Amino acid sequence: MRRRADDRDEPSDAHIAYVGRFLGGLPVTRLAFFDGLHTLRRNGDTLDISMRYAGLWIQRRIDWMLEPEQKIRLTRVEPPLAKSERGKYG
């Protein structure tokens, strides 16, 4: 990470190249997170995302997943053992 003059941390060119190779040559977009206005904007070759925007986006996705009509199970539930199986796995 490199610190820019406007107080944003931005991934270095070496980091972007590494991630690109790791992802099999897929295009990689730089993301820079900052503490500031609720905003999302393009800044040259970097997408600037405020921490507030990121936090609210994550919370909205969690709220969406918890809506009953989504039918997303967040924990794995094992079926109860039959009476004949209960003593075998103690």
Backbone hydrogen bonds, N-H to C=O, Kabsch-Sander energy under -0.5 kcal/mol:
donor,donor_aa,acceptor,acceptor_aa,energy
2,R,10,E,-2.8
4,R,8,R,-2.7
7,D,4,R,-1.7
9,D,33,F,-0.7
10,E,2,R,-2.3
16,I,12,S,-2.2
17,A,13,D,-2.4
18,Y,14,A,-2.3
19,V,15,H,-2.6
20,G,16,I,-2.5
21,R,17,A,-2.2
22,F,18,Y,-2.7
23,L,19,V,-2.2
24,G,21,R,-1.8
25,G,20,G,-3.2
26,L,20,G,-0.5
30,R,45,D,-1.0
32,A,47,L,-2.3
34,F,49,I,-1.7
36,G,34,F,-0.9
39,T,37,L,-1.4
41,R,48,D,-2.3
43,N,46,T,-3.5
46,T,43,N,-1.4
47,L,30,R,-3.0
48,D,41,R,-2.8
48,D,46,T,-0.7
49,I,32,A,-3.0
50,S,39,T,-2.3
51,M,34,F,-2.8
54,A,50,S,-2.4
55,G,51,M,-2.6
56,L,52,R,-2.5
57,W,53,Y,-2.4
58,I,54,A,-2.4
59,Q,55,G,-2.3
60,R,56,L,-2.4
61,R,57,W,-1.9
62,I,58,I,-2.2
63,D,59,Q,-2.7
64,W,60,R,-2.3
65,M,61,R,-2.3
66,L,62,I,-1.7
67,E,63,D,-0.6
67,E,64,W,-1.1
70,Q,67,E,-1.9
71,K,67,E,-0.5
71,K,68,P,-1.2
72,I,65,M,-0.5
73,R,71,K,-0.6
74,L,72,I,-0.6
78,E,76,R,-0.5
85,E,82,A,-1.8
86,R,82,A,-1.0
88,K,85,E,-1.1
89,Y,85,E,-0.6
